[in-house]
Amino acid sequence: MHPSSSPSVPGLRLGEVTVTYPGRPEPVLDGLDLDVADGRLLALLGPSGCGKTTTVQVASGLLTPRRGAVHLRGTDVTRTPPEHRGAAVVFQQPMLLPHRTALDNVAFPARMRGHTRRNARTSALVHLERVGLDALADRYPRQLSGGQAQRVALARALAAEPAVLLLDEPFSALDPGLRHTMRDLLTTVQRELKVTTVLVTHDQTEAAAVADTVALLENGRILQQAPPAGLYARPASLTVARFLGCPTALPGSVTPQGRFACPLGELDLPDTVTHRGPGHLLIRPEAVRLGTGPHTVPAVVRGVRPEGPFTALVCDTAAGPVHALLPPGPPPVASERVRLHLPLAHRWVVTG
């Protein structure tokens, strides 16, 4: 892999990147700013059509932005062609060369850099072993399963010794079991090699499972970038919270004393809430419990449905609906009056 840069210099930086497509009035990327720490894995998360693949194309050099710049380890590569940029891409489809074996597919980047066939194949075998496919080195793509072919594609990308590894939804065509296996493999390899990595995904579980940092993209802009736990616990806006599966948003206002005033009364807030004025009180469903005593509010159960071993509730309160995801156990029934425990540490307020 490429030598490490200064810790203060991002492995990948996209600055004020704007991309427009003919016939589309709105930009696909609209002044996008994105930093990926050197040697870390960032998951680029967002709904379909938000600009994730375009971001990969710009970072890899497959697309030149209308405005803005791309830096790899502090070097401006905005106008550098893809083959000289130091970026490797793995797409949803493996895109292996059909007439070459797995070994020679992985050896291909080294051969393009002028290495001898023997040296390229020796290095390629190391990368195939890293992804657990050295025993299948002599097979052709048509003889590989989907998961095996995607492992070969990953090994080929690593063999290019990239400054940045770009993964554009590489696991979305695999069945759930294989997706988990490939996530684990990616995490292991990325941490071992410490290559700066961007994983594009629309799967929140996948993003949280593998990434050091998650960036949420919508309408060509980054809405929030943070470690997975921080993103879920402290969303920057109501839009971010909704996308991340937090359906409870009670309208009200934070008083000068730091309490949340709403039809349920004045509710305590953690000291981490510094906002004052109108906003929405958020609390994730998995944090809500049935209970009595402090930090509980009265509610009436509107709906009950099983979610695997858990029970999902929708409860009506004076301030609006509250959603809960309860652990295994006897659930309440519709129309039952209950008290919901809203743990103080899990309360958060956003504007909008």
ZITAVEN-V309242 format. One record per residue. PSI is psi as a letter, one per 30 degrees, with the letter a starting at -180 (none if undefined). BURIAL is + if it has 9 or more other ideal C-beta (glycine too) atoms within 8 Angstrom, else -. D_FIRST is the distance of its C-alpha to the first C-alpha in whole Angstrom. Layout:
PSI BURIAL D_FIRST
PSI BURIAL D_FIRST
This chain:
l - 0
k - 4
l - 6
k - 9
a + 12
k - 15
f - 16
f - 19
k + 17
k + 16
e + 13
k + 15
k + 19
k + 21
j + 24
h + 28
k + 27
k + 30
k + 30
k - 33
k - 34
k - 38
f - 41
j - 39
e - 41
k - 38
k + 35
e + 32
k + 30
i + 32
h + 31
k + 27
k + 26
k + 22
k + 20
j + 17
k + 16
k + 12
g - 10
l + 14
k + 15
k + 18
k + 21
j + 23
k + 26
l + 29
l - 32
k - 32
g - 32
f + 31
g + 28
e + 25
e + 24
e + 25
e + 23
e + 20
e + 22
e + 22
e + 18
f + 17
g + 19
f - 22
k - 24
k - 25
l + 27
e - 31
l - 30
a + 27
l + 24
k + 20
k + 17
j + 14
h + 13
f - 16
k - 17
j - 19
g + 18
e + 21
g - 23
k - 19
l - 20
e - 17
f - 16
g - 15
e + 14
g + 10
k + 11
k + 12
k + 15
k + 17
l + 21
e - 24
k - 24
e + 22
h - 23
l + 22
j - 24
f - 27
g - 28
k + 25
l + 24
e + 21
e + 19
f + 20
e + 19
e + 15
f + 15
e + 16
e + 13
e + 13
e + 16
f - 17
g - 14
g - 17
l + 16
l - 19
e - 20
e - 20
e + 16
e + 15
e + 17
e - 16
e + 12
e + 14
e + 16
e - 14
e + 12
e + 16
e + 17
e + 14
g + 16
g - 20
g + 21
f - 20
f - 24
g + 24
e + 22
g - 25
l + 27
l + 27
e + 26
f - 30
g - 30
k + 27
l - 28
e + 27
e + 25
e + 23
e + 23
e + 21
e + 19
e + 18
e + 17
e + 14
e + 13
e + 13
e + 11
e + 8
f + 9
f - 9
h - 5
l + 6
f + 7
k + 10
k + 11
k + 15
j + 17
j + 21
h + 23
f + 21
g + 24
f + 27
f - 28
l + 28
l - 31
e - 31
e - 30
e + 27
e + 26
e - 26
e + 24
e + 21
e + 21
e - 21
e + 18
e + 16
e + 16
e - 16
e + 12
e + 11
e - 13
e - 11
f - 7
h - 8
k + 7
k + 10
k + 12
k + 16
j + 18
k + 22
l + 25
g + 28
j - 28
e - 29
e - 29
e + 25
e + 24
f + 26
e - 24
f + 20
k + 20
e - 20
k + 21
k + 24
k + 25
k + 28
k + 29
k + 32
h - 34
g + 31
k + 30
j + 29
e + 31
k + 30
k + 26
l + 26
l - 25
e + 27
e - 29
e - 30
e + 30
e + 33
f - 35
i + 35
k + 35
f - 35
l + 38
e + 40
e + 38
e + 35
e + 37
e + 39
e + 36
g + 34
h - 38
i + 40
f - 43
j + 45
j + 46
k + 49
k + 51
a + 52
k + 52
k + 50
l + 53
f - 53
g - 53
g + 50
l + 52
j + 51
k + 55
l + 55
f - 58
f + 57
a - 58
j - 56
k + 53
k + 51
l + 47
l - 44
f - 44
f - 41
j + 42
f - 43
k + 44
k - 48
a - 50
k - 50
a + 47
k + 46
k + 46
k + 43
k + 43
k + 41
e + 43
f - 41
f + 42
k + 46
l + 48
k + 52
a - 54
l - 57
a - 57
l - 55
g - 52
l + 54
k + 55
k + 58
l + 57
k + 58
k + 56
e - 56
k - 54
k + 52
k - 50
k - 48
i - 44
b - 43
f - 44
l + 45
k + 47
k + 47
k + 50
k + 51
k + 53
k + 55
l + 56
f - 58
f + 55
l + 53
k + 52
k + 49
k + 47
k + 46
j + 44
k + 46
l - 45
k - 47
l - 51
k - 54
l - 54
l - 56
l - 58
k - 59
f - 61
k - 61
k - 61
l + 58
k + 56
k + 52
j + 50
j + 48
k + 46
e + 46
f - 42
g + 41
k + 43
k + 42
k + 43
l + 42
l + 44
none - 45
